[in-house]
Amino acid sequence: MELTVRKNEILQELQFFQGIVERKNTIPILANILVEADAGADVVRLAATDLEVGLRSRCAATITKGGAITLPAKKLYEIVRALPDTEVRITQSAAGAVTVSAERFNSRIQTLQRDDFPALPDA
């Protein structure tokens, strides 16, 4: 996966997820946000759930390489919030390592398997 998104656009979306993600980590995947991107598309899809409440969102992005990953919602929010107002790149290597970068900043983030992410509750 490889995508580029404006900081202020993804930050606004990540703020919505902060009240939904599991903070107690009784089930680690619930502390993560699902990030899905289709190559050539112009939006990235975000999702999170605490098994009772689910939230889906979209954010404008330039997607170079599609894929689906889960990232720790709180850590991603804190990293993006601290970045300068610029474009943020999220890339996943062939080995599965995820890097969030902007200008001269690079941070590696641990991920959990996308297949472990639960289905969102029905509306």
NULUM-134344 format. One record per residue: residue number from 0; y, z, x of N, C-alpha, C, O in turn. Coordinates in steps of 0.02 Angstrom, whole numbers, plus 50000, padded with zeros to 5 digits. Example, Ala and Ser with C-alpha at 12.3 -4.5 7.8 and 13.67 -1.06 7.14 Angstrom:
% NULUM-134344
  num    npy    npz    npx   capy   capz   capx    cpy    cpz    cpx    opy    opz    opx
    0  49716  50390  50660  49775  50390  50615  49835  50390  50660  49834  50423  50712
    1  49888  50354  50642  49947  50357  50684  50002  50394  50645  50057  50402  50670
***
This chain:
% NULUM-134344
  num    npy    npz    npx   capy   capz   capx    cpy    cpz    cpx    opy    opz    opx
    0  49941  50000  50042  50000  50000  50000  50062  50000  50044  50065  50034  50096
    1  50110  49962  50023  50174  49961  50059  50229  49944  50008  50226  49892  49975
    2  50278  49989  50003  50333  49977  49956  50398  50006  49982  50398  50050  50025
    3  50453  49979  49956  50520  50002  49973  50557  50016  49908  50554  49977  49861
    4  50592  50073  49907  50628  50094  49847  50692  50128  49868  50695  50159  49921
    5  50744  50123  49826  50807  50157  49841  50796  50232  49832  50763  50254  49785
    6  50825  50271  49877  50817  50344  49876  50838  50374  49809  50800  50412  49779
    7  50898  50356  49785  50922  50388  49723  50880  50370  49663  50875  50410  49616
    8  50848  50312  49662  50806  50293  49605  50741  50332  49604  50721  50357  49551
    9  50707  50338  49660  50644  50375  49661  50656  50450  49656  50615  50486  49626
   10  50711  50474  49684  50726  50545  49681  50736  50567  49608  50712  50620  49588
   11  50770  50526  49570  50781  50542  49499  50714  50548  49462  50705  50593  49422
   12  50668  50503  49476  50603  50505  49443  50562  50565  49467  50530  50598  49427
   13  50564  50579  49532  50525  50636  49559  50549  50702  49530  50509  50749  49524
   14  50613  50708  49513  50639  50770  49484  50603  50785  49418  50589  50843  49403
   15  50590  50734  49378  50556  50744  49314  50487  50775  49322  50465  50814  49280
   16  50453  50758  49377  50384  50780  49387  50379  50852  49412  50325  50882  49409
   17  50433  50880  49436  50430  50947  49466  50408  51000  49416  50377  51050  49436
   18  50422  50992  49353  50402  51041  49303  50331  51032  49277  50305  51075  49241
   19  50299  50977  49296  50232  50963  49271  50178  50978  49322  50124  51003  49304
   20  50191  50964  49385  50138  50971  49436  50117  51044  49443  50158  51090  49437
   21  50054  51053  49456  50024  51120  49464  50048  51151  49529  50040  51122  49583
   22  50078  51210  49525  50104  51243  49585  50054  51294  49613  50058  51311  49672
   23  50008  51317  49572  49962  51368  49595  49904  51339  49635  49866  51376  49668
   24  49896  51273  49631  49844  51238  49669  49773  51262  49654  49730  51261  49699
   25  49760  51284  49593  49691  51302  49576  49648  51239  49577  49589  51242  49594
   26  49677  51183  49559  49645  51117  49566  49694  51075  49607  49744  51052  49581
   27  49680  51066  49672  49729  51034  49717  49757  50967  49694  49816  50954  49705
   28  49718  50925  49661  49742  50859  49641  49799  50865  49590  49839  50819  49584
   29  49803  50921  49553  49856  50929  49503  49925  50942  49535  49975  50939  49500
   30  49926  50955  49600  49990  50962  49635  50015  50894  49659  50069  50889  49689
   31  49976  50842  49646  49994  50775  49669  50020  50731  49614  50010  50743  49554
   32  50054  50679  49635  50080  50627  49591  50042  50563  49608  50031  50548  49666
   33  50023  50527  49557  49988  50463  49567  50040  50408  49574  50084  50401  49531
   34  50036  50370  49628  50082  50315  49641  50041  50250  49640  49995  50242  49679
   35  50059  50205  49594  50023  50142  49587  50072  50084  49594  50126  50084  49564
   36  50051  50033  49633  50094  49976  49644  50052  49912  49646  49999  49911  49676
   37  50077  49861  49613  50044  49796  49614  50083  49749  49660  50144  49745  49654
   38  50049  49715  49705  50082  49670  49752  50124  49619  49715  50101  49589  49666
   39  50186  49609  49738  50230  49561  49708  50267  49586  49646  50312  49552  49621
   40  50250  49645  49622  50284  49673  49563  50351  49702  49584  50366  49708  49643
   41  50393  49719  49534  50458  49746  49550  50466  49818  49526  50522  49844  49525
   42  50411  49850  49507  50412  49921  49489  50351  49957  49517  50297  49928  49524
   43  50361  50020  49533  50306  50063  49553  50295  50112  49496  50343  50137  49466
   44  50232  50126  49480  50215  50171  49426  50198  50240  49454  50162  50246  49503
   45  50224  50292  49422  50212  50361  49442  50181  50399  49384  50197  50385  49326
   46  50136  50445  49400  50105  50485  49347  50086  50554  49374  50070  50561  49433
   47  50088  50604  49330  50067  50672  49348  50043  50707  49285  50062  50688  49229
   48  50001  50757  49294  49976  50796  49237  49958  50866  49260  49941  50878  49318
   49  49961  50913  49213  49934  50980  49225  49873  50991  49180  49852  51048  49169
   50  49845  50937  49154  49788  50933  49108  49808  50947  49036  49769  50930  48991
   51  49866  50976  49024  49890  50986  48956  49946  50938  48940  49950  50911  48884
   52  49989  50927  48989  50047  50883  48982  50042  50830  49035  50025  50844  49093
   53  50058  50769  49017  50058  50714  49065  50125  50678  49062  50158  50677  49010
   54  50144  50648  49117  50206  50610  49120  50194  50546  49159  50164  50547  49213
   55  50218  50491  49131  50216  50426  49166  50288  50403  49173  50330  50416  49130
   56  50302  50370  49229  50369  50345  49242  50364  50281  49283  50311  50267  49312
   57  50418  50245  49286  50422  50184  49326  50487  50186  49366  50536  50217  49345
   58  50486  50152  49422  50544  50151  49465  50548  50081  49497  50497  50055  49519
   59  50607  50052  49499  50616  49987  49531  50597  49992  49604  50616  50040  49638
   60  50560  49942  49629  50538  49943  49698  50522  49872  49721  50511  49827  49680
   61  50521  49863  49786  50497  49801  49816  50427  49816  49843  50421  49857  49889
   62  50377  49784  49816  50308  49800  49835  50281  49743  49878  50274  49686  49855
   63  50266  49759  49940  50239  49710  49987  50163  49707  49983  50134  49654  49986
   64  50133  49765  49976  50060  49770  49973  50042  49821  49919  50066  49877  49920
   65  50001  49801  49872  49983  49844  49816  49933  49897  49835  49903  49896  49889
   66  49924  49944  49789  49875  49998  49799  49889  50056  49754  49937  50055  49715
   67  49849  50108  49761  49858  50170  49722  49841  50228  49768  49789  50230  49800
   68  49886  50277  49770  49877  50337  49811  49901  50398  49772  49938  50392  49723
   69  49880  50456  49794  49909  50518  49768  49946  50553  49824  49922  50555  49881
   70  50004  50580  49809  50044  50615  49858  50066  50682  49830  50077  50688  49770
   71  50071  50733  49873  50095  50799  49849  50165  50792  49821  50212  50774  49857
   72  50173  50807  49757  50237  50795  49722  50294  50835  49752  50348  50808  49763
   73  50283  50899  49765  50336  50941  49791  50358  50919  49861  50418  50914  49875
   74  50310  50905  49904  50326  50883  49972  50362  50816  49972  50411  50807  50008
   75  50339  50769  49931  50372  50704  49927  50443  50712  49902  50489  50681  49929
   76  50453  50753  49851  50520  50766  49824  50565  50795  49878  50622  50773  49886
   77  50541  50845  49915  50582  50877  49967  50599  50828  50023  50655  50829  50048
   78  50552  50786  50043  50565  50737  50096  50618  50687  50072  50667  50675  50108
   79  50608  50658  50014  50654  50607  49989  50724  50637  49979  50774  50605  49995
   80  50727  50698  49952  50792  50730  49941  50831  50740  50005  50892  50736  50005
   81  50796  50752  50061  50830  50765  50125  50851  50701  50161  50888  50704  50210
   82  50828  50644  50138  50844  50581  50172  50915  50558  50156  50943  50577  50105
   83  50943  50516  50200  51008  50487  50185  51001  50438  50127  50946  50416  50111
   84  51057  50420  50095  51056  50375  50039  51042  50304  50064  51089  50267  50082
   85  50979  50286  50066  50958  50222  50094  50892  50202  50061  50871  50233  50012
   86  50861  50150  50087  50796  50130  50061  50741  50173  50093  50743  50188  50152
   87  50693  50192  50052  50637  50233  50074  50575  50188  50073  50562  50152  50025
   88  50536  50190  50128  50475  50151  50133  50415  50198  50128  50413  50250  50162
   89  50367  50180  50088  50304  50217  50083  50249  50168  50102  50241  50116  50070
   90  50212  50185  50154  50160  50140  50178  50095  50179  50188  50095  50238  50206
   91  50040  50145  50175  49974  50174  50187  49937  50129  50236  49931  50069  50225
   92  49913  50159  50290  49877  50121  50340  49807  50105  50315  49784  50132  50265
   93  49772  50061  50351  49703  50044  50333  49658  50106  50336  49609  50110  50300
   94  49676  50154  50380  49637  50216  50386  49653  50266  50331  49619  50317  50324
   95  49705  50251  50290  49722  50295  50234  49781  50341  50246  49802  50375  50199
   96  49808  50343  50307  49866  50386  50321  49928  50358  50285  49939  50297  50286
   97  49967  50402  50255  50028  50381  50219  50089  50404  50258  50093  50461  50280
   98  50136  50358  50266  50199  50372  50301  50257  50360  50254  50260  50308  50221
   99  50304  50407  50252  50366  50399  50215  50420  50392  50268  50426  50435  50312
  100  50460  50339  50264  50510  50327  50317  50575  50300  50287  50575  50270  50233
  101  50629  50313  50324  50695  50287  50306  50737  50290  50369  50740  50341  50404
  102  50770  50234  50384  50809  50229  50446  50768  50254  50505  50716  50224  50521
  103  50788  50307  50538  50752  50332  50597  50705  50390  50581  50680  50423  50627
  104  50693  50403  50518  50651  50459  50497  50581  50434  50480  50574  50383  50446
  105  50529  50469  50503  50460  50455  50485  50424  50520  50471  50431  50569  50509
  106  50385  50523  50418  50345  50582  50403  50277  50559  50377  50272  50515  50335
  107  50224  50590  50403  50157  50576  50378  50140  50628  50325  50156  50687  50331
  108  50107  50605  50272  50089  50649  50217  50014  50645  50204  49984  50591  50205
  109  49983  50703  50193  49913  50705  50175  49905  50682  50103  49947  50696  50060
  110  49851  50647  50090  49838  50624  50022  49770  50650  49999  49729  50672  50039
  111  49759  50646  49935  49693  50659  49906  49669  50594  49875  49709  50549  49861
  112  49604  50588  49865  49576  50526  49838  49604  50509  49770  49610  50552  49726
  113  49622  50447  49761  49649  50423  49697  49596  50433  49642  49614  50448  49585
  114  49533  50425  49659  49479  50432  49609  49473  50504  49582  49444  50514  49529
  115  49500  50553  49618  49498  50623  49596  49553  50639  49545  49552  50692  49514
  116  49602  50593  49537  49658  50606  49492  49634  50602  49420  49603  50552  49400
  117  49647  50653  49380  49622  50654  49310  49660  50605  49265  49717  50586  49280
  118  49628  50587  49211  49661  50545  49160  49716  50586  49128  49709  50647  49119
  119  49771  50554  49110  49825  50588  49076  49805  50603  49004  49769  50564  48973
  120  49829  50660  48977  49813  50677  48907  49841  50623  48860  49892  50593  48874
  121  49806  50613  48804  49830  50565  48754  49891  50593  48719  49898  50653  48709
  122  49936  50547  48700  49997  50568  48666  49984  50584  48594  50030  50602  48557
***
